[in-house]
Amino acid sequence: MSTVSLHQDESRLLAPPPALPDGDRPGSGSSSSSPADLRIVPARHPGRWVATAVVAVLLAMVVSSLLTNDRWQWSVVAQYLTWPSVVDGVWGTLRLTLAAAVLGFGLGTVLALMRLSRSPLLRGVAWAYIWVFRSVPLILQLLLWYNLAYLYPELSFGIPFGPSFGEVDTLTIIDKFGAAVLGLGLSQAAYSAEIVRAGILGVDQGQHEAAAALGIPRARQQLRIVLPQAMRTIVPTSINEIIGLVKGTSVVYVLAYGELFYTVSVIYGRNLRVVPMLLVAAIWYLVVTTALTVAQYYLERHYAKGALRTLPPTPVQEVRWRARVAWSRLTGSPVPASVPPAYTRTPHRRGHLTRTGTPDPAPRRADEGGAA
């Protein structure tokens, strides 16, 4: 076998590679390396199939139990689902949720700005408020506000530490609804303050510096520059808190206020249909939380305009586009120009490429054979 000497190092000898047959040379048109002879072998996922089968069996068992067990009494559920007193209870829950959410997030925003203030007094007061209201249980707060008239039979309005201009009976202001709104709203403000503060701190520091460099007043910086960008972080957690607030209104039953859970409990206390009436309440809670979840999606999409170049399609748009593509494929007509290109591509089956012929030897790199 001939050798080739390397002038830069006489002690190193490099043997040229053996000659390959014509059929195995790269670019010789060998059938074993032709892309046409490659087939797609889908990846096997046995764990996924087993998990799917187990979940399907469990789901079938749950559905069968719901349909075949007469003790669920679905006829009673359908009868009381739109019962006038139940519907009034739903409206009572919605009123409580709306009033407490407005109070909680309004006061929570103020507390968040106080926590970020340069004033030690404002920071200390905000921190103390959050500490106290997050520490005391909600049901205890409700009972304290409902018994406020025991501590202060009358509420006076006037100059602090000065003359009063008028007095009013406490019970005329803080009734069952007022105590419920105060308890839920003031408790929610402590949690909302931390949510808003986290959203503000999540805004890039350069935005604050740029607004300050332009000479914009600090209050206008927060309202027009910082908070709109922070909303993208605030909205998901805030909607989650509102959903929790909807379910938290059930605690108001201790005040005998006519919200959904209290109304249902009064009804099943009379007709002894406990499980069907609890199902009625569960269905209404599901309806309300579903509506809030849909609102959350569109709010997140709205506040994503400044962060995404292309907004994600809404569920209605996605269904409409897929329907138009399917109709075009069935009729052979062209796809409308309004449909994005991503929905007009033919789906490909994912898998691993493998050779059907005899495997070729490992490819040789250009720097592994012969002298340069």
C-alpha positions as CSV (number, residue, x, y, z in Angstrom):
1,M,0.0,0.0,0.0
2,S,1.4,3.4,-1.0
3,T,1.9,6.1,1.6
4,V,1.9,9.8,1.3
5,S,4.5,11.8,3.3
6,L,3.6,15.0,5.1
7,H,6.4,17.5,4.7
8,Q,5.5,19.3,8.0
9,D,6.0,16.1,10.0
10,E,8.2,13.4,8.5
11,S,7.4,11.0,11.3
12,R,3.6,11.0,10.5
13,L,2.4,8.9,7.5
14,L,-1.2,9.0,6.4
15,A,-2.7,6.1,4.4
16,P,-5.2,7.0,1.7
17,P,-8.7,5.5,2.1
18,P,-9.6,2.4,0.2
19,A,-11.4,3.0,-3.0
20,L,-15.2,2.6,-2.8
21,P,-17.2,0.7,-5.4
22,D,-19.0,2.8,-8.0
23,G,-22.4,2.1,-6.6
24,D,-21.4,3.2,-3.1
25,R,-19.8,6.5,-4.1
26,P,-21.6,9.7,-3.1
27,G,-23.7,11.0,-6.0
28,S,-23.5,7.8,-7.9
29,G,-27.2,7.4,-7.9
30,S,-27.2,4.3,-5.6
31,S,-30.7,3.1,-4.8
32,S,-29.9,2.6,-1.1
33,S,-29.3,6.3,-0.6
34,S,-32.2,7.6,-2.7
35,P,-34.7,9.7,-0.8
36,A,-37.5,7.8,-2.6
37,D,-36.6,4.7,-0.7
38,L,-36.9,6.3,2.7
39,R,-40.1,5.5,4.6
40,I,-41.7,7.2,7.6
41,V,-41.9,5.0,10.7
42,P,-44.1,6.7,13.3
43,A,-42.8,6.8,16.9
44,R,-44.3,4.3,19.3
45,H,-45.8,5.7,22.5
46,P,-47.0,2.8,24.6
47,G,-47.2,4.8,27.8
48,R,-49.5,7.4,26.1
49,W,-51.8,4.7,24.8
50,V,-52.0,3.0,28.2
51,A,-52.8,6.3,29.9
52,T,-55.4,7.2,27.3
53,A,-57.1,3.8,27.8
54,V,-57.1,4.1,31.6
55,V,-58.5,7.7,31.5
56,A,-61.2,6.6,28.9
57,V,-62.3,3.7,31.1
58,L,-62.5,6.0,34.2
59,L,-64.4,8.6,32.2
60,A,-66.9,6.0,30.9
61,M,-67.4,4.8,34.5
62,V,-68.2,8.3,35.7
63,V,-70.6,9.0,32.9
64,S,-72.3,5.7,33.4
65,S,-72.7,6.4,37.1
66,L,-74.2,9.8,36.4
67,L,-76.7,8.4,34.0
68,T,-77.7,5.1,35.6
69,N,-77.8,6.1,39.3
70,D,-81.3,7.3,40.1
71,R,-80.3,8.9,43.3
72,W,-78.8,11.8,41.4
73,Q,-82.4,12.8,40.7
74,W,-81.7,14.8,37.5
75,S,-85.4,15.6,37.1
76,V,-85.3,17.5,40.4
77,V,-82.1,19.3,39.3
78,A,-83.8,20.4,36.1
79,Q,-86.9,21.5,38.0
80,Y,-85.0,23.8,40.5
81,L,-82.3,25.0,38.1
82,T,-84.4,27.9,37.0
83,W,-86.5,28.2,40.1
84,P,-87.2,31.9,40.8
85,S,-85.6,31.9,44.3
86,V,-82.5,30.1,42.9
87,V,-82.2,32.7,40.1
88,D,-82.5,35.4,42.7
89,G,-79.7,33.8,44.6
90,V,-77.5,33.8,41.5
91,W,-78.1,37.5,41.1
92,G,-77.2,38.0,44.7
93,T,-74.0,36.2,44.2
94,L,-73.2,38.3,41.1
95,R,-74.0,41.5,42.9
96,L,-71.7,40.6,45.8
97,T,-68.9,39.5,43.4
98,L,-69.1,42.7,41.4
99,A,-69.2,45.1,44.4
100,A,-66.4,43.2,46.2
101,A,-64.2,43.0,43.1
102,V,-64.6,46.8,42.4
103,L,-63.8,47.6,46.0
104,G,-61.0,45.0,46.3
105,F,-59.1,45.8,43.1
106,G,-59.6,49.6,43.4
107,L,-58.2,49.6,47.0
108,G,-55.6,47.0,46.1
109,T,-54.2,49.2,43.3
110,V,-53.9,52.1,45.8
111,L,-52.2,49.8,48.3
112,A,-49.8,48.6,45.6
113,L,-48.8,52.1,44.7
114,M,-48.3,52.9,48.4
115,R,-46.1,49.9,48.8
116,L,-43.9,51.2,45.9
117,S,-44.0,54.8,47.3
118,R,-40.8,56.5,48.6
119,S,-42.7,57.6,51.7
120,P,-41.9,55.3,54.7
121,L,-45.3,56.0,56.3
122,L,-47.2,55.0,53.2
123,R,-45.2,51.8,52.7
124,G,-45.6,50.9,56.4
125,V,-49.4,51.5,56.4
126,A,-49.8,49.4,53.2
127,W,-47.7,46.6,54.5
128,A,-49.6,46.5,57.9
129,Y,-53.0,46.5,56.1
130,I,-51.9,43.6,53.9
131,W,-50.5,41.7,56.9
132,V,-53.6,42.0,59.0
133,F,-56.2,41.2,56.3
134,R,-54.3,38.3,55.0
135,S,-53.9,36.9,58.5
136,V,-57.5,37.1,59.7
137,P,-59.9,34.4,58.3
138,L,-62.6,35.7,56.0
139,I,-65.5,34.3,58.0
140,L,-64.2,36.2,61.1
141,Q,-64.0,39.4,59.1
142,L,-67.6,39.0,57.9
143,L,-68.8,38.5,61.5
144,L,-66.8,41.5,62.8
145,W,-68.2,43.9,60.1
146,Y,-71.7,42.6,60.7
147,N,-71.4,43.4,64.4
148,L,-69.8,46.8,63.9
149,A,-72.9,48.5,65.3
150,Y,-72.0,47.0,68.7
151,L,-68.7,49.0,68.7
152,Y,-70.1,52.1,67.0
153,P,-73.8,52.5,67.2
154,E,-73.7,55.7,65.2
155,L,-71.3,56.9,62.5
156,S,-70.6,60.7,62.5
157,F,-69.4,62.7,59.5
158,G,-67.3,65.9,60.0
159,I,-63.8,67.2,60.5
160,P,-61.4,64.8,62.1
161,F,-60.9,65.6,65.8
162,G,-63.4,68.5,65.2
163,P,-67.1,69.2,65.0
164,S,-69.3,66.6,63.3
165,F,-71.9,67.6,60.7
166,G,-74.2,64.7,61.0
167,E,-74.7,61.3,62.4
168,V,-76.3,58.1,61.0
169,D,-77.3,54.8,62.5
170,T,-74.7,52.2,61.7
171,L,-77.3,49.5,60.9
172,T,-78.8,51.6,58.2
173,I,-75.5,51.6,56.3
174,I,-73.9,48.3,57.2
175,D,-76.7,45.7,56.8
176,K,-76.1,42.2,55.6
177,F,-75.2,43.2,52.1
178,G,-72.9,46.0,53.3
179,A,-71.1,43.8,55.8
180,A,-70.6,41.1,53.1
181,V,-69.2,43.7,50.6
182,L,-66.9,45.1,53.3
183,G,-65.7,41.7,54.4
184,L,-65.1,40.3,50.9
185,G,-63.8,43.6,49.4
186,L,-61.4,44.6,52.1
187,S,-60.0,41.0,52.3
188,Q,-59.6,40.9,48.5
189,A,-57.8,44.2,48.5
190,A,-54.9,42.7,50.5
191,Y,-54.4,40.0,47.8
192,S,-55.0,42.3,44.9
193,A,-52.4,44.7,46.2
194,E,-49.7,42.0,45.9
195,I,-50.9,41.0,42.4
196,V,-50.8,44.6,41.1
197,R,-47.4,45.2,42.8
198,A,-46.0,42.1,41.2
199,G,-47.3,43.2,37.8
200,I,-45.7,46.7,38.2
201,L,-42.4,45.2,39.2
202,G,-42.5,42.9,36.2
203,V,-42.4,45.9,33.8
204,D,-38.9,46.4,32.4
205,Q,-36.9,49.0,34.4
206,G,-36.0,50.8,31.1
207,Q,-39.7,51.8,30.7
208,H,-39.6,53.6,34.0
209,E,-36.3,55.3,33.2
210,A,-37.5,56.3,29.7
211,A,-40.7,57.8,31.1
212,A,-38.7,59.7,33.7
213,A,-36.3,61.0,31.1
214,L,-39.2,62.4,29.1
215,G,-40.2,64.5,32.1
216,I,-43.6,62.8,32.5
217,P,-45.1,63.2,36.0
218,R,-44.8,60.1,38.2
219,A,-48.6,59.7,38.5
220,R,-48.9,59.8,34.7
221,Q,-46.1,57.4,34.3
222,Q,-47.9,54.8,36.4
223,L,-51.3,55.3,34.7
224,R,-50.4,55.7,31.1
225,I,-47.1,53.7,30.7
226,V,-46.5,51.2,33.5
227,L,-50.0,49.9,34.4
228,P,-51.0,49.2,30.7
229,Q,-47.9,47.0,30.4
230,A,-48.4,45.4,33.8
231,M,-51.9,44.4,32.9
232,R,-50.6,41.6,30.7
233,T,-49.3,40.0,33.9
234,I,-52.1,41.2,36.2
235,V,-55.1,40.0,34.2
236,P,-54.6,36.2,34.5
237,T,-54.1,36.2,38.2
238,S,-56.8,38.8,38.8
239,I,-59.4,36.7,36.9
240,N,-58.3,33.8,39.0
241,E,-58.9,35.8,42.1
242,I,-62.4,36.9,40.9
243,I,-63.3,33.3,40.2
244,G,-62.2,32.5,43.8
245,L,-64.3,35.5,44.9
246,V,-67.4,34.1,43.2
247,K,-67.0,30.8,45.2
248,G,-66.0,32.8,48.3
249,T,-69.4,34.5,48.4
250,S,-70.8,31.1,49.7
251,V,-69.2,32.0,53.1
252,V,-71.7,34.8,53.4
253,Y,-74.3,32.3,54.3
254,V,-73.3,32.9,58.0
255,L,-74.9,36.4,57.6
256,A,-78.1,34.8,56.2
257,Y,-77.8,36.9,53.0
258,G,-79.7,35.5,50.1
259,E,-76.9,34.5,47.8
260,L,-76.8,31.2,45.8
261,F,-75.5,28.8,48.4
262,Y,-77.7,30.2,51.2
263,T,-80.8,30.0,49.0
264,V,-80.0,26.4,48.0
265,S,-79.4,25.4,51.6
266,V,-82.8,26.8,52.7
267,I,-84.5,24.9,49.9
268,Y,-82.9,21.5,50.7
269,G,-83.6,22.2,54.4
270,R,-87.3,22.2,53.5
271,N,-87.6,19.5,50.8
272,L,-84.7,17.3,52.0
273,R,-83.4,16.9,48.5
274,V,-79.8,17.7,49.5
275,V,-77.8,16.2,46.6
276,P,-79.9,17.6,43.8
277,M,-79.9,21.1,45.3
278,L,-76.2,21.0,45.7
279,L,-75.9,20.0,42.0
280,V,-78.0,23.0,41.1
281,A,-75.6,25.3,42.9
282,A,-72.6,23.5,41.3
283,I,-74.1,24.0,37.8
284,W,-74.6,27.7,38.4
285,Y,-71.1,28.1,39.7
286,L,-69.8,26.4,36.6
287,V,-71.8,28.7,34.4
288,V,-70.4,31.8,36.1
289,T,-66.8,30.7,36.1
290,T,-67.0,29.6,32.5
291,A,-68.2,33.1,31.5
292,L,-65.3,34.6,33.5
293,T,-62.8,32.2,31.8
294,V,-64.0,33.3,28.4
295,A,-63.7,37.0,29.4
296,Q,-60.1,36.2,30.7
297,Y,-59.1,34.9,27.2
298,Y,-60.3,38.0,25.4
299,L,-58.7,40.3,28.0
300,E,-55.4,38.6,27.7
301,R,-55.6,38.8,23.9
302,H,-56.3,42.5,24.1
303,Y,-53.4,43.3,26.4
304,A,-51.1,41.1,24.3
305,K,-51.2,43.6,21.4
306,G,-48.1,45.4,22.6
307,A,-46.1,42.2,23.1
308,L,-47.0,40.0,20.1
309,R,-46.7,40.8,16.4
310,T,-49.6,38.5,15.5
311,L,-52.4,37.9,17.9
312,P,-53.6,34.3,18.4
313,P,-56.9,33.6,16.7
314,T,-60.1,33.5,18.7
315,P,-61.9,30.2,18.9
316,V,-64.6,31.5,16.6
317,Q,-62.0,32.6,14.0
318,E,-60.2,29.2,14.2
319,V,-63.5,27.3,13.7
320,R,-64.4,29.5,10.8
321,W,-61.1,29.2,9.1
322,R,-61.0,25.4,9.5
323,A,-64.5,25.1,8.1
324,R,-63.6,27.1,5.0
325,V,-60.5,25.0,4.4
326,A,-62.5,21.8,4.7
327,W,-65.2,23.1,2.4
328,S,-62.6,24.1,-0.2
329,R,-61.0,20.6,-0.1
330,L,-64.4,19.0,-0.5
331,T,-65.6,21.2,-3.4
332,G,-62.2,21.8,-5.0
333,S,-62.6,25.5,-4.9
334,P,-59.8,27.8,-3.9
335,V,-59.3,28.7,-0.3
336,P,-60.4,32.3,0.5
337,A,-57.6,34.8,0.9
338,S,-58.7,35.7,4.4
339,V,-57.6,32.3,5.7
340,P,-54.0,32.4,7.1
341,P,-51.5,30.1,5.2
342,A,-50.9,28.0,8.3
343,Y,-54.5,26.6,8.0
344,T,-54.2,25.8,4.3
345,R,-51.2,23.4,4.5
346,T,-51.7,19.7,4.3
347,P,-50.9,18.1,7.6
348,H,-47.9,15.7,7.5
349,R,-47.6,12.6,9.7
350,R,-44.7,12.9,12.0
351,G,-42.2,10.0,12.3
352,H,-38.6,8.9,12.0
353,L,-36.9,8.5,8.6
354,T,-35.3,5.0,8.2
355,R,-33.7,3.4,5.2
356,T,-35.3,0.4,3.5
357,G,-32.2,-0.9,1.9
358,T,-28.8,-2.1,3.2
359,P,-27.4,0.7,5.4
360,D,-24.4,2.5,3.9
361,P,-21.2,2.8,5.9
362,A,-20.7,5.9,8.0
363,P,-20.2,9.0,5.9
364,R,-16.6,10.0,5.6
365,R,-15.7,13.6,6.5
366,A,-13.6,15.6,4.0
367,D,-10.7,15.9,6.5
368,E,-10.4,12.2,7.3
369,G,-9.0,10.8,4.0
370,G,-5.8,11.6,2.1
371,A,-3.6,14.6,2.2
372,A,-5.1,18.0,1.5
